[in-house]
Amino acid sequence: MRIKIKGEITAERLAEALQAAAAKYEAVRPGHKVYGANLYLTAFDADGLPFDLVDHRGEPLSITIEAKSGELVKPALTAEGEARRQKAKEEARRQAEEAAAEAQRRHRQTLDEYEQERQKRRKKEAEARKQFEDANAITAELLKTMPERFIDELNKTVQGVWDDLKPTETQGKKKGQPKALPVFSVHADGLLLSVETWKNPRRVLNPLCTLQHGELMPFWAHDAWSEAMRRIVDLLDTLTAAPADALESP
């Protein structure tokens, strides 16, 4: 038990503190005895400044009051006390073993969850890469077999979305103004994407998105481009299913 006494310390106040402690102990363990105590004193001089006493080594002075001759420093354990102590040790060991087992179980669970998430992420990345590569392959094939019709159909599809949704800027100086219309073109057998706000056209591998850190990233995140992507996917399905000569005919 820790006892804190405020104010000036006198023998009477020390006795009062000991009596208060004894009452607390007695309420829990009748017939108790207290063996050993550490008392730390804070002294002040006549000017109200704290000071301490030191020994010849400069260490804080320590006074030990030995037990009287024939008195016990602490009581010997009875058979019942020894049994209780052993029981307490066994209980502490059991709790420690249970805590260690629980910690190990949580560690394994964390590792399992991490591995599951890693597998899911790798699967998702593989699926995204396949979709990206498939879109690239379809784009390359259409540019090879029907470049003019492909570009024309792409631009008609995007124009249709802009005509239907009339997307506008939602922030900045151009807030409320129509969003720039994306336009596709061909250069050196490759697909180019441009908008009037870009300085130069950008070469893209497909008309839908890019692949960044294992995730498919649309060229734009707004609703109009999401709808354009949906319609472009339908267009790609249509173009790849139709004979090339029919699509190239006037």
C-alpha positions, 0 to 999 in steps of 0.5 A: 500500500502507498500512503501519501501524507500532506502537510507537516509530518509529525510522529502523531501524523505518522501514527495516524497514517499507520492506523488508517492503513491497518484499518484497510488491511484488517477489513480485507485480511483480519489478523494481519501484521505489517512487516517492513516499510519504506519512508521517504521524507521531504524536508524544508529549511527555515526559509522554505527551501527543500533540502536533502541529506547525503552520505560520505559518497554524496548519495541520499542518506538512508537510515535502516532500523533493524528488527529487534533481537529475536523479532522476525523480519517477516513471518514464516510461511505456514503450510496453508500459506505455501499452498496458497502461494503455489496455487497463485504461481500456478494460476499466474503461469496458466494465465501467462500460457493462455496469454501466450497461446492467444498471442500466437493464435492472433499472430497466425490469424494476422499472417493468414489474413495477410496472405489471403489479402495478398492472394486476393490482391494478386488475383485482382491484379492478374484479372486487371492485367488480363483485361488491360491486355485484352483491350490492348490486343483488340485495339491493335487488331482493329487499328490493323484491320479497320482503322478508319471505321474504328476511329470514326465509331469511337468518336461517334460513341464519345460524341453521343455520350457528350450530347446525351449527358452534357458534362460540365466542369465541377470546380475551378475557374471553368466550373459550369463550362462544358467538359472538353470532348475527347477525340481519338485519332491514328498516328503511326498505326497507334491510337492517340487521344486528345482534348483541347485542354492538352498541349499534345495528344497522348498515345494510348494502348486502348480507348478505355483506360491505363494500368497503374499499380495493378489497377485499371485506371480510367482516363477520367473519373467523371460520370460521362467518361464512365458512360463512354467506357460502357458504350465503348466496351459495347462498340468493341464487342460489336466491331470484333464480332462483325466481318471486317469487310462489312464494317469497312464498306461505305 
